[in-house]
Amino acid sequence: MAAASSSSPPLSASISKLAPLDEQELHLLKEVKGHEVGISELNSISSSRAVYQKSGNIFFRKSVKSAIAVEQKQLDLAKAQLEKLNAAKFLPFDVTLQEQTGYDG
């Protein structure tokens, strides 16, 4: 019996072709996901309840609405940092060459 050949490469070959994530990008992705989960959790709490939010080494009692606002702000900051990191990573070759050499032609 002949084994059926697959037209697509094995999964391990596909994964090795992907660009590896650097440590900073991985950290930011985890941070974004954590803030998204936090917002989802806070949205599931009744607005009449109070929550405790850590600031430094101290926990402060806050309303759900203000805790969501703080989490959303942190999420936006993390996403902006991630976009900035990705934009810097994928600059066109000509732009980086011009910056390094000062050659404009």
Distance bins in CASP14 RR format, pairs under 12 A and 6 or more apart:
PFRMAT RR
TARGET T0000
AUTHOR 0000-0000-0000
RMODE 2
METHOD distances of the structure
MODEL  1
6 13 0 0 0 0 0 1 0 0 0 0 0
8 14 1 0 0 1 0 0 0 0 0 0 0
9 15 0 0 0 0 0 1 0 0 0 0 0
9 16 0 0 0 0 1 0 0 0 0 0 0
9 17 0 0 0 0 1 0 0 0 0 0 0
10 16 0 0 0 0 1 0 0 0 0 0 0
10 17 0 0 0 0 0 1 0 0 0 0 0
11 17 0 0 0 0 0 1 0 0 0 0 0
11 18 0 0 0 0 0 1 0 0 0 0 0
12 18 0 0 0 0 0 1 0 0 0 0 0
19 25 0 0 0 0 1 0 0 0 0 0 0
19 86 0 0 0 0 0 1 0 0 0 0 0
19 89 0 0 0 0 1 0 0 0 0 0 0
19 90 0 0 0 0 1 0 0 0 0 0 0
20 26 0 0 0 0 1 0 0 0 0 0 0
20 89 0 0 0 0 0 1 0 0 0 0 0
21 27 0 0 0 0 1 0 0 0 0 0 0
21 28 0 0 0 0 1 0 0 0 0 0 0
21 29 1 0 0 1 0 0 0 0 0 0 0
21 30 0 0 0 0 0 1 0 0 0 0 0
21 82 0 0 0 0 0 1 0 0 0 0 0
21 85 0 0 0 0 0 1 0 0 0 0 0
21 86 0 0 0 0 0 1 0 0 0 0 0
21 89 0 0 0 0 0 1 0 0 0 0 0
22 28 0 0 0 0 1 0 0 0 0 0 0
22 29 0 0 0 0 0 1 0 0 0 0 0
22 82 0 0 0 0 0 1 0 0 0 0 0
22 85 0 0 0 0 1 0 0 0 0 0 0
22 86 0 0 0 0 0 1 0 0 0 0 0
22 88 0 0 0 0 0 1 0 0 0 0 0
22 89 0 0 0 0 1 0 0 0 0 0 0
23 29 0 0 0 0 0 1 0 0 0 0 0
23 30 0 0 0 0 0 1 0 0 0 0 0
23 85 0 0 0 0 0 1 0 0 0 0 0
24 30 0 0 0 0 0 1 0 0 0 0 0
24 31 0 0 0 0 0 1 0 0 0 0 0
24 78 0 0 0 0 0 1 0 0 0 0 0
24 81 0 0 0 0 1 0 0 0 0 0 0
24 82 0 0 0 0 1 0 0 0 0 0 0
24 84 0 0 0 0 0 1 0 0 0 0 0
24 85 1 0 0 1 0 0 0 0 0 0 0
24 86 0 0 0 0 0 1 0 0 0 0 0
24 88 0 0 0 0 0 1 0 0 0 0 0
24 89 0 0 0 0 0 1 0 0 0 0 0
25 31 0 0 0 0 0 1 0 0 0 0 0
25 32 0 0 0 0 0 1 0 0 0 0 0
25 78 0 0 0 0 0 1 0 0 0 0 0
25 81 0 0 0 0 1 0 0 0 0 0 0
25 82 1 0 0 1 0 0 0 0 0 0 0
25 83 0 0 0 0 0 1 0 0 0 0 0
25 84 0 0 0 0 0 1 0 0 0 0 0
25 85 1 0 1 0 0 0 0 0 0 0 0
25 86 1 0 0 1 0 0 0 0 0 0 0
25 88 0 0 0 0 0 1 0 0 0 0 0
25 89 0 0 0 0 1 0 0 0 0 0 0
25 90 0 0 0 0 0 1 0 0 0 0 0
26 32 0 0 0 0 0 1 0 0 0 0 0
26 33 0 0 0 0 0 1 0 0 0 0 0
26 82 0 0 0 0 0 1 0 0 0 0 0
26 85 0 0 0 0 0 1 0 0 0 0 0
27 33 0 0 0 0 0 1 0 0 0 0 0
27 34 0 0 0 0 0 1 0 0 0 0 0
27 78 0 0 0 0 1 0 0 0 0 0 0
27 81 0 0 0 0 1 0 0 0 0 0 0
27 82 0 0 0 0 1 0 0 0 0 0 0
27 85 0 0 0 0 0 1 0 0 0 0 0
28 34 0 0 0 0 0 1 0 0 0 0 0
28 35 0 0 0 0 0 1 0 0 0 0 0
28 74 0 0 0 0 0 1 0 0 0 0 0
28 75 0 0 0 0 0 1 0 0 0 0 0
28 77 0 0 0 0 0 1 0 0 0 0 0
28 78 1 0 1 0 0 0 0 0 0 0 0
28 79 0 0 0 0 1 0 0 0 0 0 0
28 80 0 0 0 0 1 0 0 0 0 0 0
28 81 1 0 1 0 0 0 0 0 0 0 0
28 82 1 0 1 0 0 0 0 0 0 0 0
28 83 0 0 0 0 1 0 0 0 0 0 0
28 84 0 0 0 0 1 0 0 0 0 0 0
28 85 1 0 0 1 0 0 0 0 0 0 0
28 86 0 0 0 0 1 0 0 0 0 0 0
29 35 0 0 0 0 0 1 0 0 0 0 0
29 36 0 0 0 0 0 1 0 0 0 0 0
29 78 0 0 0 0 1 0 0 0 0 0 0
29 79 0 0 0 0 0 1 0 0 0 0 0
29 81 0 0 0 0 0 1 0 0 0 0 0
29 82 1 0 0 1 0 0 0 0 0 0 0
29 83 0 0 0 0 0 1 0 0 0 0 0
29 85 0 0 0 0 0 1 0 0 0 0 0
29 86 0 0 0 0 0 1 0 0 0 0 0
30 36 0 0 0 0 0 1 0 0 0 0 0
30 37 0 0 0 0 0 1 0 0 0 0 0
30 78 0 0 0 0 1 0 0 0 0 0 0
30 82 0 0 0 0 0 1 0 0 0 0 0
31 37 0 0 0 0 0 1 0 0 0 0 0
31 38 0 0 0 0 0 1 0 0 0 0 0
31 71 0 0 0 0 0 1 0 0 0 0 0
31 74 0 0 0 0 1 0 0 0 0 0 0
31 75 0 0 0 0 1 0 0 0 0 0 0
31 76 0 0 0 0 0 1 0 0 0 0 0
31 77 0 0 0 0 1 0 0 0 0 0 0
31 78 1 0 1 0 0 0 0 0 0 0 0
31 79 0 0 0 0 1 0 0 0 0 0 0
31 80 0 0 0 0 0 1 0 0 0 0 0
31 81 0 0 0 0 1 0 0 0 0 0 0
31 82 0 0 0 0 1 0 0 0 0 0 0
31 85 0 0 0 0 0 1 0 0 0 0 0
32 38 0 0 0 0 0 1 0 0 0 0 0
32 39 0 0 0 0 0 1 0 0 0 0 0
32 71 0 0 0 0 0 1 0 0 0 0 0
32 72 0 0 0 0 0 1 0 0 0 0 0
32 74 0 0 0 0 1 0 0 0 0 0 0
32 75 1 0 0 1 0 0 0 0 0 0 0
32 76 0 0 0 0 1 0 0 0 0 0 0
32 77 0 0 0 0 1 0 0 0 0 0 0
32 78 1 0 1 0 0 0 0 0 0 0 0
32 79 1 0 1 0 0 0 0 0 0 0 0
32 80 0 0 0 0 0 1 0 0 0 0 0
32 81 0 0 0 0 1 0 0 0 0 0 0
32 82 1 0 0 1 0 0 0 0 0 0 0
32 83 0 0 0 0 0 1 0 0 0 0 0
32 85 0 0 0 0 0 1 0 0 0 0 0
33 39 0 0 0 0 0 1 0 0 0 0 0
33 40 0 0 0 0 0 1 0 0 0 0 0
33 75 0 0 0 0 1 0 0 0 0 0 0
33 78 0 0 0 0 1 0 0 0 0 0 0
33 79 0 0 0 0 0 1 0 0 0 0 0
33 82 0 0 0 0 0 1 0 0 0 0 0
34 40 0 0 0 0 1 0 0 0 0 0 0
34 41 0 0 0 0 1 0 0 0 0 0 0
34 42 0 0 0 0 0 1 0 0 0 0 0
34 71 0 0 0 0 1 0 0 0 0 0 0
34 74 0 0 0 0 1 0 0 0 0 0 0
34 75 0 0 0 0 1 0 0 0 0 0 0
34 78 0 0 0 0 1 0 0 0 0 0 0
34 79 0 0 0 0 0 1 0 0 0 0 0
35 41 0 0 0 0 0 1 0 0 0 0 0
35 42 0 0 0 0 0 1 0 0 0 0 0
35 67 0 0 0 0 0 1 0 0 0 0 0
35 68 0 0 0 0 0 1 0 0 0 0 0
35 70 0 0 0 0 1 0 0 0 0 0 0
35 71 1 0 1 0 0 0 0 0 0 0 0
35 72 1 0 0 1 0 0 0 0 0 0 0
35 73 0 0 0 0 1 0 0 0 0 0 0
35 74 1 0 1 0 0 0 0 0 0 0 0
35 75 1 1 0 0 0 0 0 0 0 0 0
35 76 0 0 0 0 1 0 0 0 0 0 0
35 77 0 0 0 0 1 0 0 0 0 0 0
35 78 1 0 0 1 0 0 0 0 0 0 0
35 79 0 0 0 0 1 0 0 0 0 0 0
35 81 0 0 0 0 0 1 0 0 0 0 0
35 82 0 0 0 0 0 1 0 0 0 0 0
36 42 0 0 0 0 0 1 0 0 0 0 0
36 43 0 0 0 0 0 1 0 0 0 0 0
36 68 0 0 0 0 0 1 0 0 0 0 0
36 71 0 0 0 0 1 0 0 0 0 0 0
36 72 0 0 0 0 1 0 0 0 0 0 0
36 74 0 0 0 0 0 1 0 0 0 0 0
36 75 1 0 0 1 0 0 0 0 0 0 0
36 76 0 0 0 0 0 1 0 0 0 0 0
36 78 0 0 0 0 1 0 0 0 0 0 0
36 79 0 0 0 0 1 0 0 0 0 0 0
37 43 0 0 0 0 0 1 0 0 0 0 0
37 44 0 0 0 0 0 1 0 0 0 0 0
37 71 0 0 0 0 1 0 0 0 0 0 0
37 75 0 0 0 0 0 1 0 0 0 0 0
38 44 0 0 0 0 1 0 0 0 0 0 0
38 45 0 0 0 0 0 1 0 0 0 0 0
38 51 0 0 0 0 0 1 0 0 0 0 0
38 53 0 0 0 0 0 1 0 0 0 0 0
38 64 0 0 0 0 0 1 0 0 0 0 0
38 67 0 0 0 0 1 0 0 0 0 0 0
38 68 0 0 0 0 1 0 0 0 0 0 0
38 70 0 0 0 0 0 1 0 0 0 0 0
38 71 1 0 1 0 0 0 0 0 0 0 0
38 72 0 0 0 0 0 1 0 0 0 0 0
38 74 0 0 0 0 1 0 0 0 0 0 0
38 75 0 0 0 0 1 0 0 0 0 0 0
39 45 0 0 0 0 0 1 0 0 0 0 0
39 64 0 0 0 0 0 1 0 0 0 0 0
39 65 0 0 0 0 0 1 0 0 0 0 0
39 67 0 0 0 0 1 0 0 0 0 0 0
39 68 1 0 0 1 0 0 0 0 0 0 0
39 69 0 0 0 0 1 0 0 0 0 0 0
39 70 0 0 0 0 0 1 0 0 0 0 0
39 71 1 0 1 0 0 0 0 0 0 0 0
39 72 1 0 0 1 0 0 0 0 0 0 0
39 73 0 0 0 0 0 1 0 0 0 0 0
39 74 0 0 0 0 1 0 0 0 0 0 0
39 75 1 0 0 1 0 0 0 0 0 0 0
39 76 0 0 0 0 0 1 0 0 0 0 0
40 68 0 0 0 0 0 1 0 0 0 0 0
40 71 0 0 0 0 1 0 0 0 0 0 0
40 72 0 0 0 0 0 1 0 0 0 0 0
40 75 0 0 0 0 0 1 0 0 0 0 0
41 51 0 0 0 0 1 0 0 0 0 0 0
41 64 0 0 0 0 0 1 0 0 0 0 0
41 67 0 0 0 0 1 0 0 0 0 0 0
41 68 0 0 0 0 1 0 0 0 0 0 0
41 71 0 0 0 0 1 0 0 0 0 0 0
42 49 0 0 0 0 0 1 0 0 0 0 0
42 50 0 0 0 0 0 1 0 0 0 0 0
42 51 1 0 0 1 0 0 0 0 0 0 0
42 52 0 0 0 0 0 1 0 0 0 0 0
42 53 0 0 0 0 1 0 0 0 0 0 0
42 62 0 0 0 0 0 1 0 0 0 0 0
42 63 0 0 0 0 0 1 0 0 0 0 0
42 64 1 0 1 0 0 0 0 0 0 0 0
42 65 0 0 0 0 1 0 0 0 0 0 0
42 66 0 0 0 0 0 1 0 0 0 0 0
42 67 1 0 1 0 0 0 0 0 0 0 0
42 68 1 0 1 0 0 0 0 0 0 0 0
42 69 0 0 0 0 1 0 0 0 0 0 0
42 70 0 0 0 0 1 0 0 0 0 0 0
42 71 1 0 0 1 0 0 0 0 0 0 0
42 72 0 0 0 0 1 0 0 0 0 0 0
42 75 0 0 0 0 0 1 0 0 0 0 0
43 51 0 0 0 0 0 1 0 0 0 0 0
43 64 0 0 0 0 1 0 0 0 0 0 0
43 65 0 0 0 0 0 1 0 0 0 0 0
43 67 0 0 0 0 0 1 0 0 0 0 0
43 68 1 0 0 1 0 0 0 0 0 0 0
43 71 0 0 0 0 1 0 0 0 0 0 0
43 72 0 0 0 0 0 1 0 0 0 0 0
44 51 0 0 0 0 0 1 0 0 0 0 0
44 64 0 0 0 0 1 0 0 0 0 0 0
44 68 0 0 0 0 0 1 0 0 0 0 0
45 51 1 0 0 1 0 0 0 0 0 0 0
45 52 0 0 0 0 0 1 0 0 0 0 0
45 62 0 0 0 0 0 1 0 0 0 0 0
45 63 0 0 0 0 0 1 0 0 0 0 0
45 64 1 0 1 0 0 0 0 0 0 0 0
45 65 0 0 0 0 0 1 0 0 0 0 0
45 67 0 0 0 0 1 0 0 0 0 0 0
45 68 0 0 0 0 1 0 0 0 0 0 0
46 63 0 0 0 0 0 1 0 0 0 0 0
46 64 1 0 0 1 0 0 0 0 0 0 0
46 65 0 0 0 0 0 1 0 0 0 0 0
47 62 0 0 0 0 0 1 0 0 0 0 0
47 63 1 0 0 1 0 0 0 0 0 0 0
47 64 1 0 1 0 0 0 0 0 0 0 0
47 65 1 0 0 1 0 0 0 0 0 0 0
47 66 0 0 0 0 0 1 0 0 0 0 0
47 67 0 0 0 0 0 1 0 0 0 0 0
47 68 0 0 0 0 1 0 0 0 0 0 0
48 63 0 0 0 0 1 0 0 0 0 0 0
48 64 0 0 0 0 1 0 0 0 0 0 0
48 65 0 0 0 0 0 1 0 0 0 0 0
49 61 0 0 0 0 0 1 0 0 0 0 0
49 62 0 0 0 0 0 1 0 0 0 0 0
49 63 0 0 0 0 1 0 0 0 0 0 0
49 64 1 0 0 1 0 0 0 0 0 0 0
49 65 0 0 0 0 0 1 0 0 0 0 0
49 67 0 0 0 0 0 1 0 0 0 0 0
50 59 0 0 0 0 0 1 0 0 0 0 0
50 60 0 0 0 0 0 1 0 0 0 0 0
50 61 1 0 1 0 0 0 0 0 0 0 0
50 62 1 0 0 1 0 0 0 0 0 0 0
50 63 1 0 0 1 0 0 0 0 0 0 0
50 64 1 0 0 1 0 0 0 0 0 0 0
50 65 0 0 0 0 0 1 0 0 0 0 0
50 66 0 0 0 0 1 0 0 0 0 0 0
50 67 0 0 0 0 1 0 0 0 0 0 0
51 59 0 0 0 0 1 0 0 0 0 0 0
51 60 0 0 0 0 1 0 0 0 0 0 0
51 61 1 0 0 1 0 0 0 0 0 0 0
51 62 1 0 1 0 0 0 0 0 0 0 0
51 63 1 0 0 1 0 0 0 0 0 0 0
51 64 1 0 1 0 0 0 0 0 0 0 0
51 65 0 0 0 0 1 0 0 0 0 0 0
51 66 0 0 0 0 1 0 0 0 0 0 0
51 67 1 0 1 0 0 0 0 0 0 0 0
51 68 0 0 0 0 1 0 0 0 0 0 0
51 70 0 0 0 0 0 1 0 0 0 0 0
51 71 0 0 0 0 0 1 0 0 0 0 0
52 58 0 0 0 0 1 0 0 0 0 0 0
52 59 1 0 1 0 0 0 0 0 0 0 0
52 60 1 0 0 1 0 0 0 0 0 0 0
52 61 1 0 1 0 0 0 0 0 0 0 0
52 62 1 0 0 1 0 0 0 0 0 0 0
52 63 0 0 0 0 0 1 0 0 0 0 0
52 64 0 0 0 0 0 1 0 0 0 0 0
52 66 0 0 0 0 0 1 0 0 0 0 0
52 67 0 0 0 0 1 0 0 0 0 0 0
53 59 1 0 0 1 0 0 0 0 0 0 0
53 60 1 0 1 0 0 0 0 0 0 0 0
53 61 0 0 0 0 1 0 0 0 0 0 0
53 62 1 0 1 0 0 0 0 0 0 0 0
53 63 0 0 0 0 0 1 0 0 0 0 0
53 64 0 0 0 0 0 1 0 0 0 0 0
53 65 0 0 0 0 0 1 0 0 0 0 0
53 66 0 0 0 0 1 0 0 0 0 0 0
53 67 1 0 1 0 0 0 0 0 0 0 0
53 68 0 0 0 0 0 1 0 0 0 0 0
53 69 0 0 0 0 0 1 0 0 0 0 0
53 70 1 0 0 1 0 0 0 0 0 0 0
53 71 0 0 0 0 1 0 0 0 0 0 0
53 74 0 0 0 0 0 1 0 0 0 0 0
54 60 1 0 0 1 0 0 0 0 0 0 0
54 61 0 0 0 0 0 1 0 0 0 0 0
54 62 0 0 0 0 0 1 0 0 0 0 0
54 67 0 0 0 0 0 1 0 0 0 0 0
54 70 0 0 0 0 0 1 0 0 0 0 0
54 71 0 0 0 0 0 1 0 0 0 0 0
54 74 0 0 0 0 0 1 0 0 0 0 0
55 61 0 0 0 0 0 1 0 0 0 0 0
55 62 0 0 0 0 1 0 0 0 0 0 0
55 66 0 0 0 0 0 1 0 0 0 0 0
55 67 0 0 0 0 0 1 0 0 0 0 0
55 70 0 0 0 0 1 0 0 0 0 0 0
55 74 0 0 0 0 0 1 0 0 0 0 0
59 67 0 0 0 0 0 1 0 0 0 0 0
60 66 0 0 0 0 1 0 0 0 0 0 0
60 67 0 0 0 0 1 0 0 0 0 0 0
60 70 0 0 0 0 0 1 0 0 0 0 0
61 67 0 0 0 0 1 0 0 0 0 0 0
62 68 0 0 0 0 1 0 0 0 0 0 0
62 69 0 0 0 0 1 0 0 0 0 0 0
62 70 1 0 0 1 0 0 0 0 0 0 0
62 71 0 0 0 0 0 1 0 0 0 0 0
63 69 0 0 0 0 1 0 0 0 0 0 0
63 70 0 0 0 0 0 1 0 0 0 0 0
64 70 0 0 0 0 0 1 0 0 0 0 0
64 71 0 0 0 0 0 1 0 0 0 0 0
65 71 0 0 0 0 0 1 0 0 0 0 0
65 72 0 0 0 0 0 1 0 0 0 0 0
66 72 0 0 0 0 0 1 0 0 0 0 0
66 73 0 0 0 0 0 1 0 0 0 0 0
67 73 0 0 0 0 0 1 0 0 0 0 0
67 74 0 0 0 0 0 1 0 0 0 0 0
68 74 0 0 0 0 0 1 0 0 0 0 0
68 75 0 0 0 0 0 1 0 0 0 0 0
69 75 0 0 0 0 0 1 0 0 0 0 0
69 76 0 0 0 0 0 1 0 0 0 0 0
70 76 0 0 0 0 0 1 0 0 0 0 0
70 77 0 0 0 0 0 1 0 0 0 0 0
71 77 0 0 0 0 0 1 0 0 0 0 0
71 78 0 0 0 0 0 1 0 0 0 0 0
72 78 0 0 0 0 0 1 0 0 0 0 0
72 79 0 0 0 0 0 1 0 0 0 0 0
73 79 0 0 0 0 0 1 0 0 0 0 0
73 80 0 0 0 0 0 1 0 0 0 0 0
74 80 0 0 0 0 0 1 0 0 0 0 0
74 81 0 0 0 0 0 1 0 0 0 0 0
75 81 0 0 0 0 0 1 0 0 0 0 0
75 82 0 0 0 0 0 1 0 0 0 0 0
76 82 0 0 0 0 0 1 0 0 0 0 0
76 83 0 0 0 0 0 1 0 0 0 0 0
77 83 0 0 0 0 0 1 0 0 0 0 0
77 84 0 0 0 0 0 1 0 0 0 0 0
78 84 0 0 0 0 0 1 0 0 0 0 0
78 85 0 0 0 0 0 1 0 0 0 0 0
79 85 0 0 0 0 0 1 0 0 0 0 0
79 86 0 0 0 0 0 1 0 0 0 0 0
80 86 0 0 0 0 0 1 0 0 0 0 0
80 87 0 0 0 0 0 1 0 0 0 0 0
81 87 0 0 0 0 0 1 0 0 0 0 0
81 88 0 0 0 0 0 1 0 0 0 0 0
82 88 0 0 0 0 0 1 0 0 0 0 0
82 89 0 0 0 0 0 1 0 0 0 0 0
83 89 0 0 0 0 0 1 0 0 0 0 0
83 90 0 0 0 0 0 1 0 0 0 0 0
84 90 0 0 0 0 0 1 0 0 0 0 0
84 91 0 0 0 0 0 1 0 0 0 0 0
85 91 0 0 0 0 0 1 0 0 0 0 0
87 95 0 0 0 0 0 1 0 0 0 0 0
88 95 0 0 0 0 0 1 0 0 0 0 0
88 96 0 0 0 0 1 0 0 0 0 0 0
88 99 0 0 0 0 0 1 0 0 0 0 0
89 96 0 0 0 0 0 1 0 0 0 0 0
90 96 0 0 0 0 0 1 0 0 0 0 0
91 97 0 0 0 0 1 0 0 0 0 0 0
91 98 0 0 0 0 0 1 0 0 0 0 0
91 99 0 0 0 0 1 0 0 0 0 0 0
91 100 0 0 0 0 0 1 0 0 0 0 0
92 98 0 0 0 0 1 0 0 0 0 0 0
92 99 0 0 0 0 0 1 0 0 0 0 0
93 99 0 0 0 0 0 1 0 0 0 0 0
93 100 0 0 0 0 0 1 0 0 0 0 0
93 101 0 0 0 0 0 1 0 0 0 0 0
94 100 0 0 0 0 0 1 0 0 0 0 0
94 101 0 0 0 0 0 1 0 0 0 0 0
94 102 0 0 0 0 0 1 0 0 0 0 0
94 103 0 0 0 0 1 0 0 0 0 0 0
94 104 0 0 0 0 0 1 0 0 0 0 0
94 105 0 0 0 0 1 0 0 0 0 0 0
95 101 0 0 0 0 0 1 0 0 0 0 0
95 102 0 0 0 0 0 1 0 0 0 0 0
95 103 0 0 0 0 0 1 0 0 0 0 0
95 104 0 0 0 0 0 1 0 0 0 0 0
96 102 0 0 0 0 0 1 0 0 0 0 0
96 103 0 0 0 0 0 1 0 0 0 0 0
97 103 1 0 0 1 0 0 0 0 0 0 0
97 104 0 0 0 0 0 1 0 0 0 0 0
97 105 0 0 0 0 0 1 0 0 0 0 0
98 104 1 0 0 1 0 0 0 0 0 0 0
98 105 0 0 0 0 1 0 0 0 0 0 0
END
